[in-house]
Structure formats: structure tokens, C-alpha cells
Amino acid sequence: MKRVLLLLVVSLFLGACSSSQKVVSKSVKPQTKAERIVSNALNYKGVRYKFGGTTKRGMDCSGVIYVAFWEENFQMPRISRDMAKRGKKISLNTAKKGDLLFFKTPNSRRGINHVGLVVSNSRGKIQFIHATSSKGVIISFLSEKYWKKAFVKAIKVL
């Protein structure tokens, strides 16, 4: 009898704690193409560097960009210097998420040899995702001395 009474009290208590309100889900604003492309690229953060690589087993700088755009059915050239010929040149103060940054690093004799994808631009502090031979796919600030000195141009392709 005590067990039945205890079971009844526990079930009443648990029943009283349940909510009869319906959960109203907020409609999620669809991401822009630029946001989806950046999100795609961020999925590769931490992947090791591999010259010519386009998979999670290894990527180079243009591989990250190529795959991030390709996953949104947007065709890009595979090489950074060819990517630099696409789109419209923009000033850094108008660079937004999804725009591309191009660089000529000190070891380059052929001009543009590196590309990054703008992740954010907050009050002129531009963050971009790219792949380096020493650290793989990472996020850097354009204000870092090395990248600031190597910077060539920014373009909008979307």
C-alpha cells in the first residue's frame, strides 16, 4: 500500500513539472551565400597543409577557397593567381565576409601566390581563413606585420 501511495505521489509530482506549452521555434533567417562559403571554409580549420590538397587530409591556401566555393556550386579557379583575376577589386575598408584577399609572400617570384577568405571585418580589423605551410588551415588578422606587408589586393566575387 505504501508503494502504491509513493508511486502516486511521485507520478503527480513529475506530471506537475511537465509543461503543456508548445515550443514555438523561431524562423531562422537563411544564411547568405557568403556566410555559407565562410562556414564551409571554417569546417577545414586545423587541417594540415598539403601542397595541391583539397581534402581534410591536407589543403593548401587556394584549396581551402576552391572547396569552400565549390560546396556552394560556385566555380573558382584552382590557383590563387588565377583567382585574383576574378571579381571586382575593392578597398579594404569595404571588405566583407566572403571577399578574397591576395598576397605576394617573400618567397614568390611570380607575383600573387597566396589567398585568404575574409571571415570578418570589424572596425577595420580583418580576419581571414587560409592555409600556411607551417600551421595548416588557420585564421589570421590582416594587421599582422607579415600579412600586412605581403598584401596585394582584395576582391569581391559574390
Buried (B, 14 or more C-beta within 10 A) or exposed (E): EEEEEEEEEEEEEEEEEEEEEEEEEEEEEEEEBBEBBBBBBBBBBEBBBBEEBBEEEBBBBBBBBBBBBBBBEBEBBBBBBEBBEEBEEBEBEEBBBBBBBBBBBEEEEEEBBBBBBBBBBEEEEBBBBBBBEEEBBBBBEBEEEEBEEBBBBBBBBB
